[in-house]
Amino acid sequence: GEKVPDVLISPWTILGKEARIIKLFNPILSSAQVMSISGGEASVAENMLADLVQLAREGKDPVKIVINSPGGSVQAGFTILLFMEHLKACGIDIWTVNIGNANSMAGIILAMGTKGRRYALDNTTTHVHEVQISGLGGKGTDIDKMKEHIDHQRDVIERLLAEHTKIPEFAAKELELGIDEKRVKEDPKARKKLVREFSGSENLLTASKALEAGMIDEILKPGNQTLNDIFLIPSHKEEKQ
């Protein structure tokens, strides 16, 4: 019979926390250039880096990152984001797709796809919150250094969200802060401050809210052609005479 192509990337874990996932689209074919984020261990950053580089070497077709993740390690996420940005600078589009949950750092990865190519299925959740502090201990000077490092990570994330999403506009509206719209749009410091205000609490965004906040560009519902484009699903509809 016809040979089944090798699976490019089996479901694996990301960003430092464990999670279970039901594989709704396995196997993922090499020609589809699809990667799956699902679960949580820090080593996934190195694996994903290798996958990004390999796909870039194969050609300039879009790389698609399909996300269903609780998030995890910020540093691991930064490694992934750096190479996503590098591939975009090389002219390779990065499509991101939330198929279930894009929580914490996974939500940042979702938002950092190529603008116009950031998607979420209907009834998905995108979780936005500030960098978490856990397990701090040791000498006072060590704790101060750890806090300084966490502050740096938070600053990077706030800048990315301020530059690549509409969270500042969304926050000004949701929190009823009464800030001038022009300032929200044009003042980088004001935008970062609004991101900090918003991410200071736990924010579970529906697909429609994620769209309004500029985390995604389109909600994918059954029958949407983009779903076929992402997973290379052929149309089986009979042509009407």
HUHU-V992732 format. One record per backbone hydrogen bond with DSSP energy under -0.5 kcal/mol. NH is the residue of the N-H (numbers start at 1). CO is the residue of the C=O. If there is no record, write none. Layout:
nh=<NH;NH>
co=<CO;CO>
This chain:
nh=<8;15;17;23;24;29;30;32;33;33;34;35;37;38;38;44;45;46;47;48;49;50;51;52;53;54;55;56;57;58;59;63;64;65;65;66;66;67;67;68;69;73;77;78;79;80;81;82;83;84;85;86;87;88;89;90;91;92;93;95;95;96;97;98;99;99;100;102;103;103;104;106;107;108;109;110;111;112;113;114;117;119;119;120;121;122;124;125;126;127;128;128;130;134;143;144;145;146;147;148;149;150;151;152;153;154;155;156;157;158;159;160;161;162;163;164;165;166;170;171;172;173;174;175;176;177;178;184;185;186;187;188;191;192;193;194;195;196;197;198;199;200;201;203;203;204;205;205;207;210;211;212;213;214;215;216;217;218;220;220;221;224;227;228;229;230;231;232;233;234>
co=<28;41;14;21;22;27;6;29;29;30;29;64;66;12;36;41;42;43;43;44;45;46;47;48;49;50;51;52;53;54;55;93;33;63;95;35;64;65;97;37;101;15;73;74;75;76;77;78;79;80;81;82;83;84;85;86;88;87;91;63;93;117;65;119;67;97;67;125;69;101;127;103;104;104;105;106;107;108;110;94;114;96;117;218;98;220;121;100;205;102;126;203;199;132;139;140;141;142;143;144;145;146;147;148;149;150;151;152;153;154;155;156;157;158;159;160;161;213;166;167;168;169;170;171;173;172;172;180;181;182;183;186;187;188;189;190;191;192;193;194;195;196;198;128;201;202;126;203;124;206;207;208;209;211;210;210;118;118;120;218;219;221;224;224;225;226;227;228;228;232>
